Structure formats: C-alpha cells, structure tokens
Amino acid sequence: MIPLFLKGGPIMWPLLITSIIALTVVLERLFFVLTESFHRDGKLVESLFTEVKAGALQRAIELGKSSKDYVAKVLIYALMHHEEGDANSLIRGASRELKRFNRGLSVLDTVITLAPLLGLLGTVTGMIRAFSLLGDAELGAPTAITGGIAEALIATAFGLLVAIIALVPFNFLNAKMEDARHEIEDAASRLDAMLSPHTSAAE
C-alpha cells in the first residue's frame, strides 16, 4: 500500500494530510455523538415540564441546571433567561447546543470537495509528465511514460477514496444533528406553550 501511495506523486502528501484531518474530525465527532447519547435523560426533561406546568420555574431550574442532556440545557437556558422573551431565549439556547453538533462538519464538507480536486490535480500533473516525455521523444523509456499515467490514476483513485470514506460519517453526523434539532424544537415548542399562560398572567 505504501509503495503504491508513493507512486502517486507529490500531490499524495496533501491528500494524506487531508485524510488525516478527516479521520481526526470523524473520530472526535463520533465520540461526541456517543457522549451526547449517553447523557440523554428523557425522565429529567419530563420532570422539568412537570415543574414548569406547575408554575415552579425556579425549582425546574435547580432540578436541571447540572444536567448534561442537550435538550435539558436548552430548556434551562430558556428558563434562566426568561426575561429576554420566551421565543428569544429558546432560540438562543437551541443555537448554543446545535452549534456544538455542527462543529467539524464544515471541515468534512471541505474534505469531501477538496480530496477529488487534489486527485484531479494529480491526474493533470501526471498526464503532463507523461506527455512531456513523449514530447521529448523519449520513446525508448516506456516505463517512464506509463509511470506518469499510473501516477495520474493513483492520485485520482486516492482522492476519490478519501472523499467516499469521509462522505459516510458526514451524512451520519448530519443525520444526528437533524435528530437533535427535531428533539430540541419539539421540547422548545412544549416549553413555549407552557410558559405562555404564565407570561399572559404576568402582563
């Protein structure tokens, strides 16, 4: 595998760096997703709704402020910043949590786009090398010519491979972020509906 990699030409080193970056981001994000799944606490979230429904907002804050559940954190943020307005505080809380889920996805998106382009660049440089040998009338060195073509094909294949491998976790992580978004939006809608009577009464 290593000799084949080295035959891909100088462009293989940027591709290697790109693949290492992608792998690092994927591993970190997968660990993040597993950690967030472990911290999910549906019973606590329901307990928060029960307290809010009873009008015990401060008790709900005390109950959930130490939670690491991302849905509970959105609700607690909204309750602690209730004076900003229910909708605004919920939007701010949701944005804070979804930003954590979105971290690193732009890097993977860039890798998916960049890796094939680097491979294509390797293809172009390899073909230029092969045709330059033909132009110099070095027909007595067919291995050199075929080596340039091989360099082109290896770079293309490696670039596509990096993009394909990065695409699978990218889609998986996007799906997890959308799941989190739906859970947060559902909980935020419930909290907003429960807080509305209290806001009306206060007015």
Secondary structure in CASP SS format (residue, H / E / C, confidence):
PFRMAT SS
TARGET T0000
AUTHOR 0000-0000-0000
METHOD secondary structure of the structure
MODEL  1
M C 1.00
I H 1.00
P H 1.00
L H 1.00
F H 1.00
L H 1.00
K C 1.00
G C 1.00
G C 1.00
P C 1.00
I C 1.00
M H 1.00
W H 1.00
P H 1.00
L H 1.00
L H 1.00
I H 1.00
T H 1.00
S H 1.00
I H 1.00
I H 1.00
A H 1.00
L H 1.00
T H 1.00
V H 1.00
V H 1.00
L H 1.00
E H 1.00
R H 1.00
L H 1.00
F H 1.00
F H 1.00
V H 1.00
L H 1.00
T H 1.00
E H 1.00
S H 1.00
F H 1.00
H H 1.00
R C 1.00
D C 1.00
G H 1.00
K H 1.00
L H 1.00
V H 1.00
E H 1.00
S H 1.00
L H 1.00
F H 1.00
T H 1.00
E H 1.00
V H 1.00
K H 1.00
A C 1.00
G C 1.00
A C 1.00
L H 1.00
Q H 1.00
R H 1.00
A H 1.00
I H 1.00
E H 1.00
L H 1.00
G H 1.00
K C 1.00
S C 1.00
S C 1.00
K C 1.00
D C 1.00
Y H 1.00
V H 1.00
A H 1.00
K H 1.00
V H 1.00
L H 1.00
I H 1.00
Y H 1.00
A H 1.00
L H 1.00
M H 1.00
H C 1.00
H H 1.00
E H 1.00
E H 1.00
G C 1.00
D H 1.00
A H 1.00
N H 1.00
S H 1.00
L H 1.00
I H 1.00
R H 1.00
G H 1.00
A H 1.00
S H 1.00
R H 1.00
E H 1.00
L H 1.00
K H 1.00
R H 1.00
F H 1.00
N H 1.00
R C 1.00
G C 1.00
L H 1.00
S H 1.00
V H 1.00
L H 1.00
D H 1.00
T H 1.00
V H 1.00
I H 1.00
T H 1.00
L H 1.00
A H 1.00
P H 1.00
L H 1.00
L H 1.00
G H 1.00
L H 1.00
L H 1.00
G H 1.00
T H 1.00
V H 1.00
T H 1.00
G H 1.00
M H 1.00
I H 1.00
R H 1.00
A H 1.00
F H 1.00
S H 1.00
L H 1.00
L H 1.00
G H 1.00
D C 1.00
A C 1.00
E C 1.00
L C 1.00
G C 1.00
A C 1.00
P H 1.00
T H 1.00
A H 1.00
I H 1.00
T H 1.00
G H 1.00
G H 1.00
I H 1.00
A H 1.00
E H 1.00
A H 1.00
L H 1.00
I H 1.00
A H 1.00
T H 1.00
A H 1.00
F H 1.00
G H 1.00
L H 1.00
L H 1.00
V H 1.00
A H 1.00
I H 1.00
I H 1.00
A H 1.00
L H 1.00
V H 1.00
P H 1.00
F H 1.00
N H 1.00
F H 1.00
L H 1.00
N H 1.00
A H 1.00
K H 1.00
M H 1.00
E H 1.00
D H 1.00
A H 1.00
R H 1.00
H H 1.00
E H 1.00
I H 1.00
E H 1.00
D H 1.00
A H 1.00
A H 1.00
S H 1.00
R H 1.00
L H 1.00
D H 1.00
A H 1.00
M H 1.00
L H 1.00
S H 1.00
P H 1.00
H H 1.00
T H 1.00
S H 1.00
A H 1.00
A H 1.00
E C 1.00
END
